[in-house]
């Protein structure tokens, strides 16, 4: 992960990093809430903050951001086209 990305995302707690991974993997808010044992409202709030720190506004943007910066595994046929 590049230094600029670390500076923006470094303050995330462990749950934040896990939420980035889960969002990038395509998990829904209810699924993430259940996985992290938090409310859907908390998932939404964390998502808004994560988007702001990453400078993006969509799940697709977050998935691409996470893959480009080594925060999510690349899988499936589209993975080869993201670079």
TIFI-617742 format. One record per atom (N, C-alpha, C, CB): residue number from 1; residue in three letters; atom name; x, y, z. Coordinates in nm, 2 decimals, padded with zeros to 4 digits. Glycine has a CB too. Layout:
N
@drenro=NUM doza=Ala torlum=CA u=X v=Y w=Z
...
END
This chain:
83
@drenro=1 doza=Unk torlum=N u=00.09 v=-00.12 w=00.00
@drenro=1 doza=Unk torlum=CA u=00.00 v=00.00 w=00.00
@drenro=1 doza=Unk torlum=C u=00.09 v=00.12 w=00.00
@drenro=1 doza=Unk torlum=CB u=-00.10 v=00.00 w=00.12
@drenro=2 doza=Unk torlum=N u=00.06 v=00.22 w=-00.08
@drenro=2 doza=Unk torlum=CA u=00.14 v=00.34 w=-00.09
@drenro=2 doza=Unk torlum=C u=00.13 v=00.43 w=00.03
@drenro=2 doza=Unk torlum=CB u=00.10 v=00.42 w=-00.21
@drenro=3 doza=Unk torlum=N u=00.23 v=00.51 w=00.06
@drenro=3 doza=Unk torlum=CA u=00.23 v=00.60 w=00.18
@drenro=3 doza=Unk torlum=C u=00.11 v=00.69 w=00.18
@drenro=3 doza=Unk torlum=CB u=00.35 v=00.68 w=00.18
@drenro=4 doza=Unk torlum=N u=00.06 v=00.74 w=00.07
@drenro=4 doza=Unk torlum=CA u=-00.05 v=00.83 w=00.07
@drenro=4 doza=Unk torlum=C u=-00.18 v=00.76 w=00.11
@drenro=4 doza=Unk torlum=CB u=-00.07 v=00.89 w=-00.07
@drenro=5 doza=Unk torlum=N u=-00.20 v=00.64 w=00.07
@drenro=5 doza=Unk torlum=CA u=-00.31 v=00.56 w=00.11
@drenro=5 doza=Unk torlum=C u=-00.31 v=00.53 w=00.26
@drenro=5 doza=Unk torlum=CB u=-00.32 v=00.43 w=00.03
@drenro=6 doza=Unk torlum=N u=-00.19 v=00.49 w=00.31
@drenro=6 doza=Unk torlum=CA u=-00.17 v=00.46 w=00.45
@drenro=6 doza=Unk torlum=C u=-00.21 v=00.59 w=00.53
@drenro=6 doza=Unk torlum=CB u=-00.03 v=00.42 w=00.48
@drenro=7 doza=Unk torlum=N u=-00.16 v=00.70 w=00.49
@drenro=7 doza=Unk torlum=CA u=-00.19 v=00.83 w=00.56
@drenro=7 doza=Unk torlum=C u=-00.34 v=00.85 w=00.57
@drenro=7 doza=Unk torlum=CB u=-00.12 v=00.95 w=00.50
@drenro=8 doza=Unk torlum=N u=-00.41 v=00.82 w=00.46
@drenro=8 doza=Unk torlum=CA u=-00.56 v=00.85 w=00.46
@drenro=8 doza=Unk torlum=C u=-00.63 v=00.74 w=00.54
@drenro=8 doza=Unk torlum=CB u=-00.61 v=00.85 w=00.32
@drenro=9 doza=Unk torlum=N u=-00.59 v=00.62 w=00.53
@drenro=9 doza=Unk torlum=CA u=-00.67 v=00.51 w=00.59
@drenro=9 doza=Unk torlum=C u=-00.61 v=00.46 w=00.72
@drenro=9 doza=Unk torlum=CB u=-00.68 v=00.39 w=00.50
@drenro=10 doza=Unk torlum=N u=-00.49 v=00.50 w=00.75
@drenro=10 doza=Unk torlum=CA u=-00.42 v=00.45 w=00.87
@drenro=10 doza=Unk torlum=C u=-00.50 v=00.46 w=01.00
@drenro=10 doza=Unk torlum=CB u=-00.29 v=00.52 w=00.89
@drenro=11 doza=Unk torlum=N u=-00.58 v=00.57 w=01.02
@drenro=11 doza=Unk torlum=CA u=-00.65 v=00.59 w=01.14
@drenro=11 doza=Unk torlum=C u=-00.77 v=00.49 w=01.16
@drenro=11 doza=Unk torlum=CB u=-00.71 v=00.73 w=01.15
@drenro=12 doza=Unk torlum=N u=-00.80 v=00.41 w=01.05
@drenro=12 doza=Unk torlum=CA u=-00.91 v=00.32 w=01.07
@drenro=12 doza=Unk torlum=C u=-00.88 v=00.21 w=01.18
@drenro=12 doza=Unk torlum=CB u=-00.94 v=00.25 w=00.93
@drenro=13 doza=Unk torlum=N u=-00.98 v=00.18 w=01.25
@drenro=13 doza=Unk torlum=CA u=-00.97 v=00.07 w=01.35
@drenro=13 doza=Unk torlum=C u=-00.98 v=-00.06 w=01.28
@drenro=13 doza=Unk torlum=CB u=-01.08 v=00.08 w=01.46
@drenro=14 doza=Unk torlum=N u=-00.95 v=-00.17 w=01.35
@drenro=14 doza=Unk torlum=CA u=-00.95 v=-00.30 w=01.29
@drenro=14 doza=Unk torlum=C u=-01.08 v=-00.33 w=01.22
@drenro=14 doza=Unk torlum=CB u=-00.93 v=-00.41 w=01.40
@drenro=15 doza=Unk torlum=N u=-01.20 v=-00.29 w=01.28
@drenro=15 doza=Unk torlum=CA u=-01.33 v=-00.31 w=01.22
@drenro=15 doza=Unk torlum=C u=-01.34 v=-00.23 w=01.09
@drenro=15 doza=Unk torlum=CB u=-01.44 v=-00.27 w=01.32
@drenro=16 doza=Unk torlum=N u=-01.28 v=-00.11 w=01.08
@drenro=16 doza=Unk torlum=CA u=-01.28 v=-00.04 w=00.96
@drenro=16 doza=Unk torlum=C u=-01.21 v=-00.11 w=00.85
@drenro=16 doza=Unk torlum=CB u=-01.22 v=00.10 w=00.98
@drenro=17 doza=Unk torlum=N u=-01.09 v=-00.16 w=00.87
@drenro=17 doza=Unk torlum=CA u=-01.02 v=-00.24 w=00.77
@drenro=17 doza=Unk torlum=C u=-01.10 v=-00.36 w=00.73
@drenro=17 doza=Unk torlum=CB u=-00.88 v=-00.28 w=00.83
@drenro=18 doza=Unk torlum=N u=-01.16 v=-00.43 w=00.82
@drenro=18 doza=Unk torlum=CA u=-01.24 v=-00.54 w=00.79
@drenro=18 doza=Unk torlum=C u=-01.36 v=-00.50 w=00.70
@drenro=18 doza=Unk torlum=CB u=-01.29 v=-00.62 w=00.91
@drenro=19 doza=Unk torlum=N u=-01.42 v=-00.38 w=00.73
@drenro=19 doza=Unk torlum=CA u=-01.54 v=-00.34 w=00.66
@drenro=19 doza=Unk torlum=C u=-01.49 v=-00.30 w=00.52
@drenro=19 doza=Unk torlum=CB u=-01.60 v=-00.22 w=00.72
@drenro=20 doza=Unk torlum=N u=-01.38 v=-00.24 w=00.50
@drenro=20 doza=Unk torlum=CA u=-01.33 v=-00.21 w=00.36
@drenro=20 doza=Unk torlum=C u=-01.32 v=-00.34 w=00.28
@drenro=20 doza=Unk torlum=CB u=-01.19 v=-00.15 w=00.37
@drenro=21 doza=Unk torlum=N u=-01.26 v=-00.45 w=00.35
@drenro=21 doza=Unk torlum=CA u=-01.25 v=-00.58 w=00.28
@drenro=21 doza=Unk torlum=C u=-01.39 v=-00.64 w=00.25
@drenro=21 doza=Unk torlum=CB u=-01.17 v=-00.68 w=00.37
@drenro=22 doza=Unk torlum=N u=-01.48 v=-00.63 w=00.34
@drenro=22 doza=Unk torlum=CA u=-01.61 v=-00.68 w=00.31
@drenro=22 doza=Unk torlum=C u=-01.69 v=-00.60 w=00.21
@drenro=22 doza=Unk torlum=CB u=-01.69 v=-00.69 w=00.44
@drenro=23 doza=Unk torlum=N u=-01.68 v=-00.47 w=00.21
@drenro=23 doza=Unk torlum=CA u=-01.74 v=-00.39 w=00.11
@drenro=23 doza=Unk torlum=C u=-01.69 v=-00.42 w=-00.03
@drenro=23 doza=Unk torlum=CB u=-01.73 v=-00.24 w=00.14
@drenro=24 doza=Unk torlum=N u=-01.56 v=-00.43 w=-00.03
@drenro=24 doza=Unk torlum=CA u=-01.49 v=-00.46 w=-00.16
@drenro=24 doza=Unk torlum=C u=-01.53 v=-00.60 w=-00.21
@drenro=24 doza=Unk torlum=CB u=-01.34 v=-00.45 w=-00.15
@drenro=25 doza=Unk torlum=N u=-01.56 v=-00.69 w=-00.12
@drenro=25 doza=Unk torlum=CA u=-01.60 v=-00.82 w=-00.16
@drenro=25 doza=Unk torlum=C u=-01.74 v=-00.83 w=-00.21
@drenro=25 doza=Unk torlum=CB u=-01.57 v=-00.92 w=-00.05
@drenro=26 doza=Unk torlum=N u=-01.82 v=-00.72 w=-00.19
@drenro=26 doza=Unk torlum=CA u=-01.95 v=-00.72 w=-00.24
@drenro=26 doza=Unk torlum=C u=-02.06 v=-00.76 w=-00.13
@drenro=26 doza=Unk torlum=CB u=-01.97 v=-00.81 w=-00.35
@drenro=27 doza=Unk torlum=N u=-02.02 v=-00.76 w=-00.01
@drenro=27 doza=Unk torlum=CA u=-02.11 v=-00.80 w=00.10
@drenro=27 doza=Unk torlum=C u=-02.21 v=-00.68 w=00.12
@drenro=27 doza=Unk torlum=CB u=-02.04 v=-00.82 w=00.24
@drenro=28 doza=Unk torlum=N u=-02.33 v=-00.72 w=00.15
@drenro=28 doza=Unk torlum=CA u=-02.44 v=-00.62 w=00.18
@drenro=28 doza=Unk torlum=C u=-02.43 v=-00.56 w=00.32
@drenro=28 doza=Unk torlum=CB u=-02.58 v=-00.68 w=00.15
@drenro=29 doza=Unk torlum=N u=-02.50 v=-00.45 w=00.34
@drenro=29 doza=Unk torlum=CA u=-02.50 v=-00.39 w=00.48
@drenro=29 doza=Unk torlum=C u=-02.55 v=-00.49 w=00.58
@drenro=29 doza=Unk torlum=CB u=-02.59 v=-00.26 w=00.48
@drenro=30 doza=Unk torlum=N u=-02.66 v=-00.56 w=00.56
@drenro=30 doza=Unk torlum=CA u=-02.70 v=-00.66 w=00.66
@drenro=30 doza=Unk torlum=C u=-02.60 v=-00.77 w=00.68
@drenro=30 doza=Unk torlum=CB u=-02.83 v=-00.72 w=00.62
@drenro=31 doza=Unk torlum=N u=-02.53 v=-00.81 w=00.58
@drenro=31 doza=Unk torlum=CA u=-02.43 v=-00.91 w=00.59
@drenro=31 doza=Unk torlum=C u=-02.31 v=-00.86 w=00.67
@drenro=31 doza=Unk torlum=CB u=-02.38 v=-00.96 w=00.45
@drenro=32 doza=Unk torlum=N u=-02.27 v=-00.74 w=00.64
@drenro=32 doza=Unk torlum=CA u=-02.15 v=-00.68 w=00.71
@drenro=32 doza=Unk torlum=C u=-02.19 v=-00.66 w=00.86
@drenro=32 doza=Unk torlum=CB u=-02.11 v=-00.55 w=00.65
@drenro=33 doza=Unk torlum=N u=-02.31 v=-00.61 w=00.88
@drenro=33 doza=Unk torlum=CA u=-02.36 v=-00.59 w=01.02
@drenro=33 doza=Unk torlum=C u=-02.35 v=-00.72 w=01.10
@drenro=33 doza=Unk torlum=CB u=-02.50 v=-00.53 w=01.02
@drenro=34 doza=Unk torlum=N u=-02.40 v=-00.83 w=01.04
@drenro=34 doza=Unk torlum=CA u=-02.40 v=-00.96 w=01.11
@drenro=34 doza=Unk torlum=C u=-02.25 v=-01.01 w=01.13
@drenro=34 doza=Unk torlum=CB u=-02.48 v=-01.06 w=01.02
@drenro=35 doza=Unk torlum=N u=-02.17 v=-00.99 w=01.02
@drenro=35 doza=Unk torlum=CA u=-02.03 v=-01.03 w=01.03
@drenro=35 doza=Unk torlum=C u=-01.95 v=-00.96 w=01.14
@drenro=35 doza=Unk torlum=CB u=-01.96 v=-01.01 w=00.90
@drenro=36 doza=Unk torlum=N u=-01.98 v=-00.83 w=01.16
@drenro=36 doza=Unk torlum=CA u=-01.90 v=-00.75 w=01.25
@drenro=36 doza=Unk torlum=C u=-01.98 v=-00.73 w=01.39
@drenro=36 doza=Unk torlum=CB u=-01.87 v=-00.62 w=01.19
@drenro=37 doza=Unk torlum=N u=-02.10 v=-00.78 w=01.39
@drenro=37 doza=Unk torlum=CA u=-02.19 v=-00.77 w=01.51
@drenro=37 doza=Unk torlum=C u=-02.20 v=-00.62 w=01.55
@drenro=37 doza=Unk torlum=CB u=-02.13 v=-00.85 w=01.63
@drenro=38 doza=Unk torlum=N u=-02.25 v=-00.55 w=01.45
@drenro=38 doza=Unk torlum=CA u=-02.28 v=-00.41 w=01.47
@drenro=38 doza=Unk torlum=C u=-02.41 v=-00.38 w=01.39
@drenro=38 doza=Unk torlum=CB u=-02.16 v=-00.31 w=01.41
@drenro=39 doza=Unk torlum=N u=-02.47 v=-00.26 w=01.42
@drenro=39 doza=Unk torlum=CA u=-02.60 v=-00.23 w=01.35
@drenro=39 doza=Unk torlum=C u=-02.58 v=-00.19 w=01.20
@drenro=39 doza=Unk torlum=CB u=-02.67 v=-00.12 w=01.42
@drenro=40 doza=Unk torlum=N u=-02.68 v=-00.20 w=01.12
@drenro=40 doza=Unk torlum=CA u=-02.67 v=-00.15 w=00.99
@drenro=40 doza=Unk torlum=C u=-02.65 v=00.00 w=00.98
@drenro=40 doza=Unk torlum=CB u=-02.80 v=-00.19 w=00.91
@drenro=41 doza=Unk torlum=N u=-02.70 v=00.07 w=01.08
@drenro=41 doza=Unk torlum=CA u=-02.68 v=00.21 w=01.08
@drenro=41 doza=Unk torlum=C u=-02.53 v=00.24 w=01.10
@drenro=41 doza=Unk torlum=CB u=-02.76 v=00.28 w=01.19
@drenro=42 doza=Unk torlum=N u=-02.46 v=00.16 w=01.19
@drenro=42 doza=Unk torlum=CA u=-02.32 v=00.18 w=01.21
@drenro=42 doza=Unk torlum=C u=-02.24 v=00.14 w=01.08
@drenro=42 doza=Unk torlum=CB u=-02.27 v=00.09 w=01.33
@drenro=43 doza=Unk torlum=N u=-02.28 v=00.04 w=01.01
@drenro=43 doza=Unk torlum=CA u=-02.22 v=00.00 w=00.89
@drenro=43 doza=Unk torlum=C u=-02.23 v=00.12 w=00.79
@drenro=43 doza=Unk torlum=CB u=-02.28 v=-00.12 w=00.82
@drenro=44 doza=Unk torlum=N u=-02.35 v=00.18 w=00.78
@drenro=44 doza=Unk torlum=CA u=-02.37 v=00.30 w=00.69
@drenro=44 doza=Unk torlum=C u=-02.27 v=00.41 w=00.73
@drenro=44 doza=Unk torlum=CB u=-02.51 v=00.34 w=00.70
@drenro=45 doza=Unk torlum=N u=-02.27 v=00.45 w=00.86
@drenro=45 doza=Unk torlum=CA u=-02.18 v=00.56 w=00.91
@drenro=45 doza=Unk torlum=C u=-02.04 v=00.53 w=00.87
@drenro=45 doza=Unk torlum=CB u=-02.20 v=00.58 w=01.06
@drenro=46 doza=Unk torlum=N u=-01.99 v=00.41 w=00.90
@drenro=46 doza=Unk torlum=CA u=-01.85 v=00.37 w=00.87
@drenro=46 doza=Unk torlum=C u=-01.83 v=00.38 w=00.72
@drenro=46 doza=Unk torlum=CB u=-01.82 v=00.23 w=00.93
@drenro=47 doza=Unk torlum=N u=-01.92 v=00.33 w=00.64
@drenro=47 doza=Unk torlum=CA u=-01.91 v=00.34 w=00.50
@drenro=47 doza=Unk torlum=C u=-01.89 v=00.48 w=00.45
@drenro=47 doza=Unk torlum=CB u=-02.03 v=00.27 w=00.43
@drenro=48 doza=Unk torlum=N u=-01.97 v=00.57 w=00.50
@drenro=48 doza=Unk torlum=CA u=-01.96 v=00.71 w=00.46
@drenro=48 doza=Unk torlum=C u=-01.82 v=00.76 w=00.49
@drenro=48 doza=Unk torlum=CB u=-02.07 v=00.79 w=00.53
@drenro=49 doza=Unk torlum=N u=-01.77 v=00.73 w=00.61
@drenro=49 doza=Unk torlum=CA u=-01.64 v=00.78 w=00.65
@drenro=49 doza=Unk torlum=C u=-01.53 v=00.72 w=00.57
@drenro=49 doza=Unk torlum=CB u=-01.62 v=00.75 w=00.80
@drenro=50 doza=Unk torlum=N u=-01.54 v=00.59 w=00.54
@drenro=50 doza=Unk torlum=CA u=-01.44 v=00.52 w=00.46
@drenro=50 doza=Unk torlum=C u=-01.44 v=00.58 w=00.32
@drenro=50 doza=Unk torlum=CB u=-01.47 v=00.37 w=00.45
@drenro=51 doza=Unk torlum=N u=-01.56 v=00.60 w=00.26
@drenro=51 doza=Unk torlum=CA u=-01.56 v=00.67 w=00.12
@drenro=51 doza=Unk torlum=C u=-01.49 v=00.80 w=00.13
@drenro=51 doza=Unk torlum=CB u=-01.71 v=00.68 w=00.08
@drenro=52 doza=Unk torlum=N u=-01.52 v=00.88 w=00.23
@drenro=52 doza=Unk torlum=CA u=-01.46 v=01.02 w=00.24
@drenro=52 doza=Unk torlum=C u=-01.31 v=01.01 w=00.25
@drenro=52 doza=Unk torlum=CB u=-01.52 v=01.09 w=00.36
@drenro=53 doza=Unk torlum=N u=-01.26 v=00.91 w=00.33
@drenro=53 doza=Unk torlum=CA u=-01.11 v=00.90 w=00.34
@drenro=53 doza=Unk torlum=C u=-01.05 v=00.85 w=00.21
@drenro=53 doza=Unk torlum=CB u=-01.08 v=00.80 w=00.45
@drenro=54 doza=Unk torlum=N u=-01.12 v=00.77 w=00.14
@drenro=54 doza=Unk torlum=CA u=-01.07 v=00.72 w=00.01
@drenro=54 doza=Unk torlum=C u=-01.09 v=00.82 w=-00.11
@drenro=54 doza=Unk torlum=CB u=-01.13 v=00.59 w=-00.02
@drenro=55 doza=Unk torlum=N u=-01.17 v=00.91 w=-00.09
@drenro=55 doza=Unk torlum=CA u=-01.20 v=01.01 w=-00.19
@drenro=55 doza=Unk torlum=C u=-01.29 v=00.95 w=-00.30
@drenro=55 doza=Unk torlum=CB u=-01.08 v=01.06 w=-00.25
@drenro=56 doza=Unk torlum=N u=-01.38 v=00.85 w=-00.27
@drenro=56 doza=Unk torlum=CA u=-01.47 v=00.79 w=-00.36
@drenro=56 doza=Unk torlum=C u=-01.61 v=00.80 w=-00.31
@drenro=56 doza=Unk torlum=CB u=-01.42 v=00.64 w=-00.38
@drenro=57 doza=Unk torlum=N u=-01.70 v=00.75 w=-00.40
@drenro=57 doza=Unk torlum=CA u=-01.84 v=00.77 w=-00.36
@drenro=57 doza=Unk torlum=C u=-01.93 v=00.65 w=-00.40
@drenro=57 doza=Unk torlum=CB u=-01.90 v=00.89 w=-00.43
@drenro=58 doza=Unk torlum=N u=-01.87 v=00.54 w=-00.44
@drenro=58 doza=Unk torlum=CA u=-01.95 v=00.42 w=-00.48
@drenro=58 doza=Unk torlum=C u=-01.88 v=00.29 w=-00.43
@drenro=58 doza=Unk torlum=CB u=-01.97 v=00.41 w=-00.63
@drenro=59 doza=Unk torlum=N u=-01.96 v=00.19 w=-00.42
@drenro=59 doza=Unk torlum=CA u=-01.90 v=00.06 w=-00.38
@drenro=59 doza=Unk torlum=C u=-01.80 v=00.01 w=-00.49
@drenro=59 doza=Unk torlum=CB u=-02.01 v=-00.05 w=-00.36
@drenro=60 doza=Unk torlum=N u=-01.84 v=00.03 w=-00.62
@drenro=60 doza=Unk torlum=CA u=-01.75 v=-00.01 w=-00.73
@drenro=60 doza=Unk torlum=C u=-01.62 v=00.06 w=-00.72
@drenro=60 doza=Unk torlum=CB u=-01.81 v=00.01 w=-00.86
@drenro=61 doza=Unk torlum=N u=-01.62 v=00.19 w=-00.69
@drenro=61 doza=Unk torlum=CA u=-01.50 v=00.27 w=-00.67
@drenro=61 doza=Unk torlum=C u=-01.42 v=00.22 w=-00.55
@drenro=61 doza=Unk torlum=CB u=-01.54 v=00.41 w=-00.65
@drenro=62 doza=Unk torlum=N u=-01.49 v=00.18 w=-00.44
@drenro=62 doza=Unk torlum=CA u=-01.42 v=00.13 w=-00.33
@drenro=62 doza=Unk torlum=C u=-01.35 v=-00.01 w=-00.36
@drenro=62 doza=Unk torlum=CB u=-01.51 v=00.11 w=-00.21
@drenro=63 doza=Unk torlum=N u=-01.42 v=-00.09 w=-00.43
@drenro=63 doza=Unk torlum=CA u=-01.37 v=-00.22 w=-00.47
@drenro=63 doza=Unk torlum=C u=-01.24 v=-00.20 w=-00.56
@drenro=63 doza=Unk torlum=CB u=-01.47 v=-00.30 w=-00.55
@drenro=64 doza=Unk torlum=N u=-01.25 v=-00.11 w=-00.65
@drenro=64 doza=Unk torlum=CA u=-01.13 v=-00.09 w=-00.74
@drenro=64 doza=Unk torlum=C u=-01.01 v=-00.03 w=-00.65
@drenro=64 doza=Unk torlum=CB u=-01.16 v=00.01 w=-00.85
@drenro=65 doza=Unk torlum=N u=-01.05 v=00.07 w=-00.57
@drenro=65 doza=Unk torlum=CA u=-00.95 v=00.13 w=-00.48
@drenro=65 doza=Unk torlum=C u=-00.88 v=00.02 w=-00.39
@drenro=65 doza=Unk torlum=CB u=-01.01 v=00.24 w=-00.39
@drenro=66 doza=Unk torlum=N u=-00.96 v=-00.07 w=-00.33
@drenro=66 doza=Unk torlum=CA u=-00.91 v=-00.17 w=-00.24
@drenro=66 doza=Unk torlum=C u=-00.82 v=-00.27 w=-00.32
@drenro=66 doza=Unk torlum=CB u=-01.02 v=-00.25 w=-00.18
@drenro=67 doza=Unk torlum=N u=-00.86 v=-00.30 w=-00.44
@drenro=67 doza=Unk torlum=CA u=-00.78 v=-00.40 w=-00.52
@drenro=67 doza=Unk torlum=C u=-00.65 v=-00.33 w=-00.56
@drenro=67 doza=Unk torlum=CB u=-00.85 v=-00.44 w=-00.64
@drenro=68 doza=Unk torlum=N u=-00.65 v=-00.21 w=-00.60
@drenro=68 doza=Unk torlum=CA u=-00.53 v=-00.14 w=-00.65
@drenro=68 doza=Unk torlum=C u=-00.43 v=-00.12 w=-00.54
@drenro=68 doza=Unk torlum=CB u=-00.57 v=00.00 w=-00.71
@drenro=69 doza=Unk torlum=N u=-00.48 v=-00.11 w=-00.42
@drenro=69 doza=Unk torlum=CA u=-00.39 v=-00.08 w=-00.30
@drenro=69 doza=Unk torlum=C u=-00.37 v=-00.20 w=-00.21
@drenro=69 doza=Unk torlum=CB u=-00.45 v=00.03 w=-00.22
@drenro=70 doza=Unk torlum=N u=-00.40 v=-00.32 w=-00.26
@drenro=70 doza=Unk torlum=CA u=-00.37 v=-00.44 w=-00.19
@drenro=70 doza=Unk torlum=C u=-00.46 v=-00.46 w=-00.06
@drenro=70 doza=Unk torlum=CB u=-00.23 v=-00.44 w=-00.15
@drenro=71 doza=Unk torlum=N u=-00.58 v=-00.41 w=-00.06
@drenro=71 doza=Unk torlum=CA u=-00.67 v=-00.42 w=00.05
@drenro=71 doza=Unk torlum=C u=-00.77 v=-00.53 w=00.03
@drenro=71 doza=Unk torlum=CB u=-00.74 v=-00.29 w=00.08
@drenro=72 doza=Unk torlum=N u=-00.78 v=-00.58 w=-00.09
@drenro=72 doza=Unk torlum=CA u=-00.88 v=-00.69 w=-00.12
@drenro=72 doza=Unk torlum=C u=-00.82 v=-00.78 w=-00.23
@drenro=72 doza=Unk torlum=CB u=-01.01 v=-00.63 w=-00.18
@drenro=73 doza=Unk torlum=N u=-00.86 v=-00.91 w=-00.22
@drenro=73 doza=Unk torlum=CA u=-00.81 v=-01.01 w=-00.31
@drenro=73 doza=Unk torlum=C u=-00.87 v=-00.99 w=-00.45
@drenro=73 doza=Unk torlum=CB u=-00.84 v=-01.15 w=-00.26
@drenro=74 doza=Unk torlum=N u=-00.79 v=-01.01 w=-00.55
@drenro=74 doza=Unk torlum=CA u=-00.85 v=-01.00 w=-00.69
@drenro=74 doza=Unk torlum=C u=-00.89 v=-01.14 w=-00.73
@drenro=74 doza=Unk torlum=CB u=-00.74 v=-00.95 w=-00.79
@drenro=75 doza=Unk torlum=N u=-01.02 v=-01.15 w=-00.76
@drenro=75 doza=Unk torlum=CA u=-01.07 v=-01.28 w=-00.80
@drenro=75 doza=Unk torlum=C u=-01.16 v=-01.26 w=-00.92
@drenro=75 doza=Unk torlum=CB u=-01.14 v=-01.35 w=-00.69
@drenro=76 doza=Unk torlum=N u=-01.19 v=-01.37 w=-00.99
@drenro=76 doza=Unk torlum=CA u=-01.29 v=-01.36 w=-01.10
@drenro=76 doza=Unk torlum=C u=-01.23 v=-01.31 w=-01.23
@drenro=76 doza=Unk torlum=CB u=-01.40 v=-01.28 w=-01.06
@drenro=77 doza=Unk torlum=N u=-01.30 v=-01.32 w=-01.34
@drenro=77 doza=Unk torlum=CA u=-01.25 v=-01.28 w=-01.47
@drenro=77 doza=Unk torlum=C u=-01.22 v=-01.13 w=-01.49
@drenro=77 doza=Unk torlum=CB u=-01.35 v=-01.32 w=-01.58
@drenro=78 doza=Unk torlum=N u=-01.29 v=-01.04 w=-01.41
@drenro=78 doza=Unk torlum=CA u=-01.27 v=-00.90 w=-01.43
@drenro=78 doza=Unk torlum=C u=-01.14 v=-00.86 w=-01.36
@drenro=78 doza=Unk torlum=CB u=-01.38 v=-00.83 w=-01.37
@drenro=79 doza=Unk torlum=N u=-01.08 v=-00.94 w=-01.27
@drenro=79 doza=Unk torlum=CA u=-00.96 v=-00.90 w=-01.19
@drenro=79 doza=Unk torlum=C u=-00.85 v=-00.86 w=-01.29
@drenro=79 doza=Unk torlum=CB u=-00.92 v=-01.01 w=-01.10
@drenro=80 doza=Unk torlum=N u=-00.83 v=-00.93 w=-01.40
@drenro=80 doza=Unk torlum=CA u=-00.72 v=-00.90 w=-01.49
@drenro=80 doza=Unk torlum=C u=-00.73 v=-00.77 w=-01.55
@drenro=80 doza=Unk torlum=CB u=-00.71 v=-01.01 w=-01.59
@drenro=81 doza=Unk torlum=N u=-00.86 v=-00.71 w=-01.56
@drenro=81 doza=Unk torlum=CA u=-00.88 v=-00.58 w=-01.63
@drenro=81 doza=Unk torlum=C u=-00.87 v=-00.46 w=-01.55
@drenro=81 doza=Unk torlum=CB u=-01.01 v=-00.59 w=-01.70
@drenro=82 doza=Unk torlum=N u=-00.85 v=-00.48 w=-01.42
@drenro=82 doza=Unk torlum=CA u=-00.86 v=-00.36 w=-01.33
@drenro=82 doza=Unk torlum=C u=-00.73 v=-00.28 w=-01.33
@drenro=82 doza=Unk torlum=CB u=-00.88 v=-00.41 w=-01.19
@drenro=83 doza=Unk torlum=N u=-00.62 v=-00.34 w=-01.36
@drenro=83 doza=Unk torlum=CA u=-00.49 v=-00.27 w=-01.36
@drenro=83 doza=Unk torlum=C u=-00.50 v=-00.17 w=-01.47
@drenro=83 doza=Unk torlum=CB u=-00.37 v=-00.36 w=-01.38
END
